[in-house]
Amino acid sequence: MTEQTPVLECRNLSISYYTRAGEIPAVVDFNLRLMPGEAHGIVGESGCGKSTVALAIMQYMGKNGAIVGGEIFFEGRDMRTMSEEELRQIRGSKISMVYQEPMASLNPAMLIGEQLAEVPIYHESISRDEAMERAKQILANVRLPDPQRIMDSYPHQISGGQQQRVVIAMALLSNPKLLLLDEPTTALDVTVEAGIVDLIKDIAQEFGTSMIYISHNLGLILETCDRITVMYSGEAVEVGDVVDVFNEMRHPYTRGLFSSIPVPGADKNARPLIAIPGQLPLPHERPVGCYFGPRCTYFDEPRCDKRPLPMEEVDEGSLHFARCVKFREIDWDAAKPKPIEREEVLPGDYVLRVEDMTKHYEIEESGLFVLGGEKKTVKANEKINFRAREAETVAIVGESGCGKSTFAKVLMGLEDATDGDVLLGNLDLSQLPVEKRDAETIGKLQMVFQNPFDTLNPSHSIGGQIGRVIRKFGVEKDKEKVEQRVHELLDIVKLPRDFAKRRPRQLSGGQKQRVGIARAFAGNPSVVIADEPVSALDVSVQAAVTDLLMDIQREHRTTLLFISHDLSVVRYLADRIVVMYLGQIMEKGSTDEIFAPPYHPYTEALLSAVPIADTSVEKRHIVLTGELPSPSNPPKGCPFCTRCQYVIEGTCDITPPPVREMGERHFIACHLSEDTLRDMKPVITVEETAPA
């Protein structure tokens, strides 16, 4: 029997970019062997070279990028010897790529059907009618409802999840041998992500497609891949079967990554996350020897600061390799970092009360060239009720469009409530726009935004931007005292004091988010709204930032409203959780109550959708079908009835659900009987392992 030819093989691949400063080595000595039908995950922090490898495989690195060493073989042929015309024929037909941002891959001025049809017309020279028919069929294959409507739409007329399915459909149109997926689900809700992950797995299985999955989400890699490469600063540091690497990691960096992830069992007080110390080095500032050396607990100067550092077999004959001279000497059971246990913070009195808060928008539906169309009401928030105590973290979770951010806008005074009360202490904020609020009230309510890049002024120094807040809210007026307070805030967010003189462009993403937190806390707020504050950050930076938020909350007894769709982070951080769907609260309770039965059916589906980077965790498989209904045309009864697997015809679709009290401060809005809700099986179970 002859050995199968790998679909893709990278041998000692080295890639550099050429800039005014000279040659910048982006990837060094990278090896990968991908067999037919196999899925391989590449993980690591931003800047480690994951996407550069994908672009090199596509032979699409721009004018200043080049392969400076090694080889790339596709189906046994060296891609470096292929002509530009051969590469053009391969791209999109035999090798396809799905990018992180679907809108960047779609032409906003072309109908989706025309864009899809281009692929087989170009690569297979078939007729337009045949291409359009095949495009319609592939849209049905990626489970898009009403494919003809999608074909006749422009990209902006469909949702983000639908756009990503269109991009996947485009990549699969010519039945490629190799599919490259570069963070394809990062911008999507967990429920949409779960559907797309299932879809990719099914299609790959059906057509025997090989896949390279690039992601910083280790839970996603565990669910989708057979093998994994962990990259750090341009080189692979560990390679192996997914289960082997997850259960028996043999590189200190891999261990550091896993200690940064909020898996079941992590606890912000008893077992807090441990961030990897230090920063990823820039390519031209890499240390001599092991690139991870300056951040490694086991660094040994005579041995670890020499190159080359070869990849070594973990066990003889195994397919598990590590780039570490000390991995055989480390006691890996004892090597698990010991978290510093923290005292539990006891919540105080209620500081925020939201009572029947409703926010409606009037929109005018009209044709493209017709004015004065029919008016419709968008019910963004409908009778929202919850309370938050001093020093308590309340998470607000749900899919995009559920009304989380609208509620935050009302709270911040950027929108007026249509009805109901929002009480900060005894002050009603529901009809008090931000321009009518005094400095003290604005100072009490501050926000940490999702994207730190867009919220800092690129022209002003960090110290100037934090100092402005201190002066604006009357915390300090004296120049020296303001400067002292800026330095204290930088200390609190664990940034060097000389960062006060820097501009935002001189900081990394994680450092900018720390500045955003320092600025939010500069006015001594009593409530901070954190809107997806860690979703754009690497897992290690994420661990450091969440730890920082907890430390500041402990010290200042701040109430934290944490808006997120990442239930892993929510489980770790939150004391209480509010689950929203289509503008309404479906369930609210303590974190332990939300993560254990009884559940609202929507909560159950959300929990099942969360990828968990732990081989000891088993999940019940529930994938939501259908799209989120329009807020301007919600279902008459329960808003979730169109997607609910337990729907009671004639009840759920007609009558709004009753709110059932399942325990003290635990409420579920559902037509299912209390007994049915209590009899639900757990979604997430953790296998008990014998103590080491």
N, C-alpha and C positions, 0 to 999 in steps of 0.2 A: 504493500500500500504506500503510495507516494504521499509525502507531507504536503499539506495545503499551503499555498502561497499566501502570505499575509496580505490583507487589503492595503495596509499602510505599514511602513517601517521607517522610523527615524533612527539614524545611526550617528552617534556622537555629534549631533546637530548643534552648531553655534551660530548665533544671529547677532548682528550689530547694526546700530544706527549711526549715521555720520552727521554730525552737527558742526557748528562753528567752533565748538570746544574740542572737536576731534572725534575719534571713534568711541562710541558708547556701547559696551558689550551688554546686550539685553538678555540673551539666553546662552548658556554655556554647557556643552557636553550633555545634550538631551537625547535620551533613547526611549523608543516606544515601539512595541510590536502589537499590531491590531489584527486579529483574525476575523474571517467572515462571520457576521452575526454577533460579534462581541461588542460590548459597551464599556468604554474606558473613561473614567473620571479624572480630571485634572483640577486640583484644588490648591489654594494658597491665598495669601493676602494680596491686595491691590498692588500692582507693580512687580509681581514675582515673575512675570513672563508668560502667563497662561494664554492670553489673547495673542501674543506675539507668535507663539507656536502655531496657533490656528491660522493666522495670516500667512505664515511661512508655508504651511501645508497647501493653502490656496495659491501660493506664489503671488501674493498680492500685498507687498509690504511698502508700497510707495517708492518714491525716487530715492529717499535717503536710507532705506533699509536693505540689508543684503545678508545672504547666507555666507558666512566667512569660513565655515568648516563643517565637515560631516556630509551626510547624504539623506535624501528623502526618496523612498521608493513607493510608488503607487502601483499595485498589482504587478510587482516585480520590475517595474521600469523606473529608472532614475529620473525624477521630475526636472532636475537641473539641465538635462540634455534635451528636454522637450522644447519645441518652437513655440512662439507666442500664439500661433494659430491652434496648435495642439492643446495648449493650456486653456484657450478660450472655449474649445469644444468640450473639454473635461469639466470646467467650472459650470455648475448649474445642471449638468447631465449626470456625470459619474460622481462628482464631489459637490455637495450642496452645503450651504451654511445658513443657520438661523441666528440672527443677531439679537442683542438684548432689547433694543428699542424698535418695536415693529414699525412705527411711523417713519423712522429713518430709512426703512427698507422699501416703503411703498411710495409711489408717485402720487402726490395729492391731486394732480390735475387729470389723472386717468381713472376710468372706471376699473373696478377690481377684476372684472371678467377679461378686459383687454390686457391687463398686466399679466394675469395668469396665462392667457393664451400665447403670449409672446414666447414663453419658455419652450413648449414643444414645436412651435412654428420655427424658431431659430435652430434648435438642436436636432429636430427630426424632419424638418421641411414638410410637415403635414399641412392640410388645408385649414383655413380659418375656422370653418364650421366644425371640423373634427376636433380642432384644438379647444374651441369653446365648449364642446360637449364633454371633452376630457376634463376641462377645468371645473365644470359643473359637478362631475362625478367625484373629483378629488375633494371638493368642498363638502360633499355629502360624507365622504370617507373620514374627514376630520370633524365630523359630527356638528356641522353648522346647520341650524334650522333654516329652511327656506333658501336653498342655495341660489335660486334664480334671483331672489331679492338682493342677496350679497353680491352677485355678479353685476347687478345693475346699480350698485352703490359706489360712491366715492369713499376713500378710506376714512374721512372724518365723520361719515354717517354711521359707522359701526363702533362698538365698544372696544376697549383695549384688549380684552380676552379674545374677541372675534378677530381683531387685527392680527394678533399673534397666531391664531389658527390659520388665517389666510397666508401668512408668511411661511408657516410650516407646510401648508398645502403646496405653495410655490416651490419650496425646497424638495418636495417629494414627487413633483409632477413627472419627472423623467426617470423615476425609480432609481435613485442614486445608489452606488455601492457604499459610499461613505457620507455620513451626515455629521457636520460639526455644529454643536449647539453652544453658543457663547452666552451664558447667563440668560437663557431664553424665558425664564419665568420670574425674574427678579422684580419686575414692575407690576406683577399681577397679584390679585388676591389669592389667598391660600386655596380657596375652593376652586377657582379657575385653574390655578397651578396644578392641583390634584387631577383635574380632568385632562389637562394637557400632558402631564407626565404619563398617565394611563394610555392616552392616545398614542404618544410616541413609542411606548413599549409595545403596544399592540401592532402598530404599523411596522416597526423594526422586526418583530417576530414574523409577521405575515410575509414580508418581502426579503427577509434575511439581511437587512441593512446593518452595517457596522456604524457605531456611533462614538464620537468623542464629546463628552459632556464637560464643559468648563463652568465651574461654579465655586462660590465660597460657602454654599449651603451643604454641609456635610450630610445632613439628613436626606437631602435630595439625592446625593451621590449613593448613599446606602440603598435607597429604594430603586435606583435605576441602573446601576453599573455592576459589572463583573470584576473589573480591576480598577485600581486607583494609583495615580501618581501625585505625591505631595511635593509642591515646588516652593522654594524659598530663594529670593533674590537671584532669579535667573537660572537656577539649577534644580534638578530633581533631588530630593533628600531621602525619599522613601517611596518604594514601589511594591505592590503586591496585590493579591486577591483582596477584595473589599473587606470580607469578614476577618481575614488575617490581620490586616492593618488596623481595623477598628478594635479588635480584641487583644492583639499583641503588638502594639506599635513599638518600634525600635529606633526612633529618632526623637531627641528632646524637643524639636520643633513640633512634631506631630502631637506629642504629649501636651505641649503648650496650647495648641489649637483646641484640643478636646477639653482641656480644663477651662476654656473660655466660653464653652457652649452651655446654655441653660437646658440640660436634659432633665427628665423626671428624677427627683432625688436631690437636685440642687435646691438650696434654700438660702435666701438673702441674709438670714441670721445665722443658722446652724452650719450651712455649707455654701458660703458665698463663692462666686466665680473668681478665678484667678487669671488676671490678664498677663500676657507675656511682657516682661519689662522691656523698655527701650523702643527703638524705631527700626523699621526695615531700612537697611542702608541704601543710598542712591547708587546706581550702577558704577559711577566713577569714584565712589568712596568706599567700595567694598574692602573689608579687612583682608590682610594676608591670611592664608589658611582657610579655616572653616568660616563661611560667611555668617553663620548663626552664632559664632563664638562670643561676641560681645553681649549677647542676650541669654547665653546658656549657663545654667547652674553648674554643669559638669566640665566647663572649659579647663583644659590642661595645657598650659603655655608651651611646654617643649613639644607636645605631640599634636595639638589642635591647630597650631599656627603655621603648618607646613602644607604645601600643595605638591603633587595632586592628592586629592582625597577621593579614592575610588569608591564606587558602589560595591558593597560586599554582600554575599549571600547571608541571610539570617541563619538558615540551617542548610546543611549540605544538600544540594539537589533541589532546594525549594525555589519557588519563583517569587520570594519575598526578599527585597534588597534594601539596605540602608547605607547612607553616606555619612558614617560616623565611626571614628577610630575607637571609641570607648563603649559602643553599644553592648558588647559582650560582658563588660565589667559592671554595668549599672544594674542594680536590683530594681527591676521595673515595677514590682508590686510596691516596694517602699518608695519608689521615685514619684509616686503621685503627689503633687504639691499639697501641703497641708493648709487648708484655709483657716483664716483667723476668725474664730467664732465671735459673733457680735451680739450685743444685748438687744432683745426685742424692744421696739419702740411702741409704747402704749399710746393709742390715739386719745385725743382730748375731746372737747366739746365740738358740736357741729359748727363749721365756719361757712359752709356753702349749702344752701337748700334750693333745689329746683322743683317747683310745684306746678304741674300741668302746663309746662312750657310748650308752646306751639309756635312754629314758624312756617308760614305759607308764602309762596311767591305767586304773583299773578303774571302769567306769560301770554303773549298774543301769538296764536298759531296762524301763520299766513303763508301764502305762496311766495315764490321767489320775487315776483314783481307786483305782488298784491299787498296793499296796506289795509289795515282795519279788519284783520281776520278774527276768528273766534277766540275768546279769552278762556284760558284754562288755569286751574289752580294746581301748583306743585306743592305737595305736602312734605316739606323737607324734614320737619320735626312735628310729631303729633303727640301731645299730652305726655311730655317727658317728666318723670318724677324720680329723683334720687337725692341723697344727702351725702356730704363728705365731711369727715371730722378733721380736726387739727392733727398733723403728723401722719395722716393716712394717705395711702396711694390707691386711688380708684382708677381702674382701667376701663376705657370705653372701646369696645371691639366690634367689628363687623366689616362687611365687604365695602368696597368703594361705592359711594352713592347711598349709604345707609343713613347719613345725616350727622356723622361724627364731627366733621369740620364745620358744618353749619351751626351746630350747638356751640362750638368753640368761638365762632364769629360773634354770636349773640352775647356770649360771656365777656368777650373782649370789647364789646361796644361797636363792632364793625357792622353789625346788623341789629335792628330792633326786633324783639319778639312780637309775634302777632297776638299772642294771648299768654296768660300765666305769669308766674313770678320767678325771678332768679335773684335770690337773696344772699348777699355777701355780708355776713353779720345781720344787721337790721336794714341794710341799704338795698333797695330793689334796683337791679341793673337792667331789667328786661326792656325798659323804655328809655334808658339813659345812654345815648350814643357817646362814643369816646371823646368827641369834641366838647361835650358838656360835663365830662367827668373832671374832678379836680386832680391835682398831681398826686395827692395821697391815695386816692382810689385807684388811679392808674398804676401807681407803684405797688399796690397790694396784689394786683393781678398781672402777672407777666407770662410770657410765652417763650418756649424753646421750639424752633421750627425744624422741619424735616431736613431741609437742605441748607447747611451752613454757608455754602458758596454764595447763595443769593441774598443772604440777610446781613452781610457785612459790607461796608462801603470800601471799595478797593483803594480809594484815594486817601483814606484816613488811617492813622496808626491804630493799633489795637488799644493802647492806653487811652488815646483820645476818644474812641468810641465807648469804652466802658466809663470813662470819666464824665462824659456828657450825661449819661444816665444818672450818675451819682449827683451831679449838680441839678439836673432837671427835676428830680424827685426830692430835692432839699435834704438829702442825707448829709452832705458836706458842701460848703461853699469855698472855704479857704483852699488855695491852690495846693499847698503842701499836704493838707489833710486829704484832699481828693487824690493826690498822687499816692499817698500812703494807703488809702482805701483800695485803689487800683491794684497795688502790689499785694495787699491782703487777699483780694479776690483771685488774683493769679495763683497765689499760694494755695487757696482753697481748691481750685480746679487743677492743681498740680502741674502748673506751667512755670517755666523760669521767669523771673521778674523782668529780664531784659527783653522779653517778648512784647512788653508795653511799647517799645520803639519800632516794632516790626509792622509791616503791611500784611494784609490777609494773604497775598500771593506767596508770601514766604513761609506759610504754615501748611501742614498736611490737613486732610479732611477731618481727622480725629481731633487735631489741635484746634481747628476752626470751630468745631462743635463745642469744645471746652470753653472757648471764648464766648460762644452764644449762651452757654450756661452761666458763665460769670456775669455777663451782661444782664441776663434775666434775674439773677439774684442780687444785682447791684442796688436795687431799690428796696431791699429787705421785704420781699413780697410775702403775703400769707398764703397765696394760692399760685402755683405755677402750672400752666397747661403745657405739656410736652407732646407735640404733634408729630408722631413717628420720628422721634429724635435720634434713633440709632439704626434705622433701616438702611441708610446709605453707607454705613460703616462696616469695616472688616470685623470678623467675630472677636478678635483680640481687643481691638479698639472699642468695640461694643461693650465688652465685659468691663473695660476700664471706665467708660462713660456711665454705665448703669451703676457701677460701684460708687462713682463720684456723686451721682444724684442721690443715692441712699445716704452717703456720708453727710452731705449738705442738709438733707432732710432731718437726719438725726440731730445735727447741731442746731438747726434753726427752727425745727418743728413745723416745717412747711407742709402744706397739703399739696399733693401732686396728682393732677389729672393726666393720665397717661393714655393718649390716643394711639391705637396700634391695630394692625391686623396680624401681627406675629404673636401667636398664642404661647409660644415657648418662652419668649421674653416676658410676656404678661404673667404667665404662671410663676415665674421667678420673682418678679418685682411687686405685683399687686397684692393688696390686702383684700380689696373687693373688686368685682367685675360687673360691668353693665354691658349686656349683649344687645346690639341694635340691628334692626333689619328694616329697610325701607321707611326710615323715619320714626320707627316705634321701638320701644323696649320689649324684647322677647323674654329676657330672663335677667335677673340681678341677684347677687348673693356674694358670699365670701368666696375666695379663690378655691378653697377646698370643696365648697358646695358646687361650684360651676364645673369643676373637673371630675366630679363623681356623680353617678345617678342619684336622683332623677334629673334628666336634662330636658330642656326644650328641644324638639327635633332639629331646629336650626343649630343650636349649640352642639348637639351630637355630630352634625355634619361638619361643623367648623373644626371640632377636635380631631375628627378622622382625617381631615385634610392636612394637618400639620406634619411635615417631615421631621422625624426624630432621629438624631445621630446616635443611636444606642441599639446594639444588636439584641439586648435583653428585653426590649420593648415590643409588645405585640399590639396591633391596632385592628379594630373592626373596620372593614372597608366600606365606606359610604361615599359615593360621589354624587354631588348634586347635578341634576339635569336641568336644562332650560336656562334662560337668562333672567337676570333681575328685572322685574316689571318696571315700567316707567313710573316715576313719582307723580307724574301728571295724570296717570290712569291706573292707580293701584287697585288690587282686587277688592271686592266689596266686603268680604269677611276678614279672615286672617290674612295679613299681607304675605305670609309664607306659603299659603295653601297651594299655589301653582307649582311649587317645587318640593313639597313635603311628601315623604314616602308613607306617612300615616294618615293622609288626608281623609276626612269623613265627608263624602259627597252629600250635598244638601245641607250641611251644617257649616263646615270650615269655609266654604266658598260664599256663604251668604251672611253669616252672623259674626261680628267681631268677637274674638276669644275672651273668655273670662280670665281675670288675673287670679291665679291660685297661690295661696300662701303655703309653701312647702316646709317652712321652718322660720325661725326668727330672722327677719330681714332677707329671706330667700323667697323670691316670687317668680312664677312662670306664667306667661300669658298663652294659654293653650286650651283647646276643646277636649283633649284627651283626659280621661278620668285620672284622679289622683293615684289610684291603684296602678293604672297602666304606666304612668310616669315613674312611679317608684319601682316597677318591675323591670325597667330597662337595664340591659347589660352594660358593664363598663366599656367605654370605647378604647381606653388605653390601659393595658395591664403590663406589669413589670415582673419578669421571671425572677424568682428568688434564687440567688446564687450562693453556693456554699462559701463560708468565710475562708479567706486565704490563710 
